[in-house]
């Protein structure tokens, strides 16, 4: 069983991951979000701050909440807002 698991692991590591998003092609730009409002819970973390940046780039007004005001201030300064 152990040798089978290691063979499966080696095969999984050697293949390229395939990512597909429903209804989105790689050549099409994301939709514009001008006039839209997005609320990102956990927007000060690594993943959340990336979402915040993407939403801002698309034109959305973004609301971020946190229990840590100092982290919100840091994100605000980092984004140049």
C-alpha positions as CSV (number, residue, x, y, z in Angstrom):
1,X,0.0,0.0,0.0
2,X,2.8,2.4,0.8
3,X,4.5,1.9,-2.5
4,X,1.2,2.6,-4.3
5,X,0.6,5.8,-2.4
6,X,4.1,7.0,-3.2
7,X,3.6,6.2,-6.9
8,X,0.3,8.2,-6.8
9,X,2.1,11.1,-5.1
10,X,4.9,11.1,-7.6
11,X,2.4,11.1,-10.5
12,X,0.4,13.9,-8.9
13,X,3.5,16.0,-8.4
14,X,4.7,15.5,-11.9
15,X,1.5,16.6,-13.6
16,X,0.7,20.2,-14.2
17,X,-2.4,21.5,-12.4
18,X,-5.4,22.4,-14.6
19,X,-7.5,25.3,-13.4
20,X,-10.8,26.2,-15.0
21,X,-13.3,28.8,-14.1
22,X,-16.9,28.4,-15.1
23,X,-17.8,30.9,-17.8
24,X,-14.4,32.7,-17.9
25,X,-11.9,32.2,-20.7
26,X,-8.3,33.2,-20.3
27,X,-8.4,35.6,-23.2
28,X,-11.4,37.6,-21.8
29,X,-10.9,40.5,-19.4
30,X,-12.8,40.5,-16.1
31,X,-16.0,42.5,-16.1
32,X,-15.9,46.1,-15.0
33,X,-17.3,46.7,-11.5
34,X,-17.7,50.5,-11.8
35,X,-20.5,51.6,-9.4
36,X,-20.5,48.2,-7.6
37,X,-19.8,47.8,-3.9
38,X,-17.9,44.8,-2.5
39,X,-17.5,43.9,1.2
40,X,-14.4,41.8,1.9
41,X,-14.4,40.0,5.2
42,X,-10.9,39.2,6.2
43,X,-9.5,41.7,3.7
44,X,-6.3,42.4,5.7
45,X,-5.0,38.8,5.3
46,X,-2.9,37.6,2.4
47,X,-5.7,36.2,0.3
48,X,-8.2,39.0,1.3
49,X,-5.8,41.8,0.5
50,X,-5.3,40.3,-3.0
51,X,-9.1,40.2,-3.5
52,X,-9.3,43.8,-2.4
53,X,-6.6,44.8,-4.9
54,X,-8.4,42.9,-7.7
55,X,-11.7,44.5,-6.9
56,X,-10.2,48.0,-6.8
57,X,-8.5,47.4,-10.1
58,X,-11.9,46.4,-11.6
59,X,-13.4,49.7,-10.4
60,X,-15.4,48.5,-7.4
61,X,-15.8,50.5,-4.1
62,X,-14.4,48.1,-1.5
63,X,-15.3,47.9,2.2
64,X,-12.9,46.0,4.4
65,X,-13.6,45.2,8.1
66,X,-11.3,44.0,10.8
67,X,-10.9,43.7,14.5
68,X,-7.4,45.2,14.1
69,X,-7.5,49.0,13.3
70,X,-3.7,49.1,12.9
71,X,-3.9,46.5,10.1
72,X,-6.6,48.4,8.3
73,X,-4.5,51.6,8.5
74,X,-1.5,49.6,7.1
75,X,-3.7,48.2,4.2
76,X,-5.0,51.7,3.5
77,X,-1.5,53.2,3.3
78,X,-0.2,50.2,1.2
79,X,-3.1,50.8,-1.3
80,X,-2.4,54.5,-1.4
81,X,-6.0,55.3,-0.5
